[in-house]
Amino acid sequence: MRLPKFLLLTAFVVSLSASPVYADEAQDMKDFKAAYAEYNKKVDAGDMKGSLPHAQRAYELGSTLFEPNSQNMLALTDNYAFNLESLGRNSEAEKVYLSLIKDNEEFYGRYAQSLIPALEGVSKIVAKSNPEKSKEYALRALKLNMRHNSMEMSQKI
């Protein structure tokens, strides 16, 4: 049985269009690794200002390569937010954490355990500028921690 030329042509076009996606993803991963390596090199040298563009690039590429609650994404977010904070750009750092919180809530729900590190991070960042907001974030992180680790939390009390 012969397949119609249209069907063969369609299958060929689809296979060609799928290949660049993998090539783009591979290139993104290569770019991500380069940006992350450069970020670490600058941080190790104590150059927080010089590391910022690399932290931002790694964060942006990582957000397309990793799941929102993955350890990789949490680390990238923390690195980028810490970098911003160390340069006195607290409001930008807060936005980075809030973006991560929003993504996690949309993907995993309002009570996801993966929200805890981001809530703790944003709580620390806004502690000086907005103590009440900081308490809200810290309390929410504590409640989530109790919800997901009730036995461990009760033993600490």
C-alpha positions as CSV (number, residue, x, y, z in Angstrom):
1,M,0.0,0.0,0.0
2,R,1.4,3.4,-1.0
3,L,0.8,6.5,1.1
4,P,-0.5,9.6,-0.7
5,K,2.2,12.1,-1.6
6,F,0.5,14.7,0.6
7,L,0.7,12.6,3.7
8,L,4.4,11.8,3.0
9,L,5.1,15.5,2.4
10,T,3.2,16.4,5.6
11,A,5.2,13.9,7.7
12,F,8.4,15.2,6.2
13,V,7.6,18.9,7.0
14,V,6.5,18.0,10.5
15,S,9.8,16.1,11.1
16,L,11.8,19.0,9.8
17,S,9.9,21.5,12.0
18,A,10.5,19.4,15.1
19,S,14.3,19.2,14.6
20,P,15.0,22.9,15.3
21,V,13.1,22.7,18.6
22,Y,15.6,20.2,19.9
23,A,18.5,22.1,18.3
24,D,17.2,25.3,20.0
25,E,16.9,23.6,23.3
26,A,20.4,22.2,23.1
27,Q,21.7,25.6,22.2
28,D,19.8,27.1,25.1
29,M,21.3,24.6,27.5
30,K,24.7,25.3,26.1
31,D,24.1,29.1,26.6
32,F,22.7,28.5,30.1
33,K,25.8,26.5,31.1
34,A,28.1,29.2,29.8
35,A,26.2,32.0,31.6
36,Y,26.1,30.0,34.8
37,A,29.8,29.3,34.7
38,E,30.6,33.0,34.1
39,Y,28.2,34.0,36.9
40,N,30.1,31.6,39.3
41,K,33.5,32.9,38.1
42,K,32.5,36.5,38.8
43,V,31.0,35.7,42.2
44,D,34.1,33.8,43.2
45,A,36.1,36.8,42.2
46,G,33.9,39.0,44.4
47,D,32.5,40.9,41.4
48,M,28.8,41.1,42.2
49,K,28.2,43.9,39.7
50,G,29.9,41.9,36.9
51,S,28.1,38.7,37.8
52,L,24.6,40.3,37.5
53,P,24.2,40.1,33.7
54,H,25.2,36.4,33.8
55,A,22.9,35.7,36.7
56,Q,20.0,37.3,34.8
57,R,20.9,35.4,31.6
58,A,21.1,32.0,33.5
59,Y,17.8,32.8,35.3
60,E,16.0,33.7,32.0
61,L,17.3,30.6,30.2
62,G,16.7,28.4,33.2
63,S,13.1,29.5,33.3
64,T,12.6,28.0,29.8
65,L,14.7,24.8,30.5
66,F,13.5,23.8,34.1
67,E,10.3,23.3,35.9
68,P,9.1,26.2,38.0
69,N,9.6,24.3,41.3
70,S,12.8,22.4,40.4
71,Q,15.8,22.7,42.6
72,N,17.6,24.3,39.6
73,M,15.0,27.0,39.2
74,L,14.9,27.7,43.0
75,A,18.7,28.0,43.0
76,L,18.8,30.3,40.0
77,T,16.1,32.5,41.4
78,D,17.9,32.7,44.7
79,N,21.2,33.5,43.0
80,Y,19.6,36.2,40.8
81,A,17.6,37.8,43.7
82,F,20.6,37.7,46.0
83,N,22.7,39.3,43.3
84,L,20.2,42.1,42.9
85,E,19.9,42.5,46.6
86,S,23.6,42.7,47.1
87,L,23.6,45.6,44.7
88,G,20.9,47.4,46.6
89,R,18.2,46.6,44.0
90,N,15.7,45.1,46.5
91,S,12.6,46.0,44.7
92,E,13.8,44.1,41.6
93,A,14.9,41.1,43.8
94,E,11.4,41.1,45.3
95,K,9.8,40.9,41.9
96,V,12.0,37.9,40.9
97,Y,10.8,36.0,44.0
98,L,7.2,37.1,43.5
99,S,7.4,35.8,39.9
100,L,8.6,32.4,41.1
101,I,5.9,32.3,43.7
102,K,3.2,33.1,41.1
103,D,4.6,30.4,38.7
104,N,4.6,27.8,41.5
105,E,1.1,28.7,42.6
106,E,-0.3,28.5,39.1
107,F,1.5,25.1,38.5
108,Y,1.2,23.5,41.9
109,G,-1.4,25.4,43.9
110,R,-1.4,27.9,46.8
111,Y,-0.3,25.3,49.3
112,A,2.7,23.8,47.5
113,Q,5.7,23.0,49.6
114,S,7.9,24.4,46.9
115,L,6.7,27.9,47.8
116,I,8.6,27.9,51.2
117,P,12.1,28.9,50.0
118,A,10.8,31.6,47.8
119,L,8.5,33.0,50.6
120,E,11.5,32.9,53.0
121,G,13.7,34.7,50.5
122,V,11.2,37.5,49.7
123,S,10.5,37.9,53.5
124,K,14.2,38.6,54.1
125,I,14.5,41.0,51.2
126,V,11.5,43.2,52.3
127,A,12.2,43.0,56.0
128,K,13.7,46.5,56.2
129,S,11.5,48.3,53.7
130,N,8.2,46.7,54.7
131,P,8.3,44.8,58.0
132,E,4.5,44.0,57.9
133,K,4.8,42.5,54.4
134,S,7.9,40.6,55.5
135,K,5.9,39.1,58.4
136,E,3.1,38.0,56.1
137,Y,5.5,36.2,53.8
138,A,7.3,34.6,56.8
139,L,4.1,33.5,58.4
140,R,2.8,32.0,55.2
141,A,6.1,30.1,54.8
142,L,5.9,28.9,58.4
143,K,2.3,27.7,57.9
144,L,3.3,25.8,54.8
145,N,6.2,24.3,56.6
146,M,3.9,23.2,59.4
147,R,1.4,21.8,56.8
148,H,4.0,19.8,55.0
149,N,6.3,18.9,57.9
150,S,3.9,18.8,60.9
151,M,5.8,16.0,62.8
152,E,9.2,17.7,62.4
153,M,7.7,21.1,63.4
154,S,5.8,19.7,66.5
155,Q,9.1,18.1,67.7
156,K,10.8,21.4,67.5
157,I,8.1,23.2,69.6
